[in-house]
C-alpha cells in the first residue's frame, strides 16, 4: 500500500501514460473497436477506481497530496484549453454553423432539465450537482465537467455515476451519428438545406489552421507551464477576494469565471498560438482525471443504471429538439451532427465525425468543439441552478 503523497501522484501519472500507449501496442479488429468504445481517458477513470478499490494507496495518508494538487492542476488545465479557442475564427463560421451549435447546446440543457424533472427522486438528494457537471461536459468537455465539479463540490463517488453514464450514452450517440452520416442526402432533402457553402468554409479554415500552427519548443513549453500555474494561483486568490465582495457565487465559481475570461482574452493574442498548448493541457487533463478517480470506489456503481437511464432521456430530448431545429432553420445533417458531437464528444470525436463527411471539414469540427469550452462551464452552472428547483 502506498503511503507517500508524491509516490501516489507519480503512480497515477505513469498509469495514465501506459493507458495512452495501449492503443499503439494493441492493434487489430477487436482492439480498434474496443478502444473506439472505451478510449484511454475512460479506462483511466475506471482503472484508477479499481486500484482505489483494491487499496493500492492509503486514502487518508494521501489526502493532503490530493487536495493540494487537484484544484491547482485543474485551473491550470482550464486556462490552457481556453487558449486554443480563438473567438474571431469561431465567429467566421457563419450564422448557420453558430445556429446549429447553440441549438445543440440549448437542447442538451433542456434534456438535462427534463430528465431530472422526470426521475430526480430515483437519482438521490442533490443529484442535480452531478448532472450539472455532466451537462458541462456535454456542452463543452472534460475540463468543464471538472470545473463544475469543483464549483459545486461534487463528491468523487457521485462523479463515478456520471462517468458511467457519460461513457455508455455518449458512445452510443457517436455510433448513431456516424450511422446517420450515410443518410445525409435524405436528411438534407427533408430539411431543404443548401450545403455548397460548407465545403468552401471548411477549405478556408483548413488553410488558415495550417498557416497558424506553431511548432512545439522548449521555450514555449516552459512559458505555457509557468503561465498556467501562475494564472491558477492568482485566480484562486482573486476568486476568494471577489467572493468576499459578491458572495452570490462561491470562491470556486468565481475562480473558474476569472480563468475563463483570461483564457478567452489571451487566445486572441499571439500567446494563444504558442506551440504545445493542446499537448500540455491534455497532460494536465489526464493528471487531474486520475487524481479524481483515485478517490472513488467501484463499489459505488450499484446505482449506475438509473444514471444511464437519465443519460438516454437527455439524448432523446436533445435529438428530438435538434430535428425540430433542423427543419425550422433548414440545417443540413453535417451541421446538426457535428454541432451535437462538438457539445457531447468535444475535440476528441467531433473532428472524426466531420472528417467522415470530408477531410476539409475537420477544422470546423475542431472549432465548434473548442467553442464548447467557452460556454460549457457557464451553461452547466445555469442548468444546475434550474435543476436545483426540483429538489
Protein Blocks (a to p, Z undefined) as FASTA:
>chain_A
ZZbfklmmmmmmmmmmmmmmmmmmpgcjklmmmmmmmgfklmmmmmmmmmmmnopacfkl
mmmmmmmmmmmmmmmmmmmmmmmpcfklmmmnojklmmmmmmmmmmmmmmmmmmmmmmmm
mnoghklmmmmmmmmmmmmmmmlmmmmmmmnopafklmmmmmmmmmmmmmmmmmmmmmmm
mmmmmmmmmnopafklmmmmmmmmmmmmmmmpccddfklmmmmmmmmmmmmmmmmmmmmm
mmmmmmmbcfklmmmmmmmmmmmmmmmpmklmpghklmmmmmmmmmmmmmmmmmpcfklm
mmmmmmmmmmmmmmmmmmmmmmmmmmmnopafklmmmmmmmmmnommlmmmmmmmmomkl
mmmmmmmmmmmmmmmmmmmmmmmmmmmmnZZ
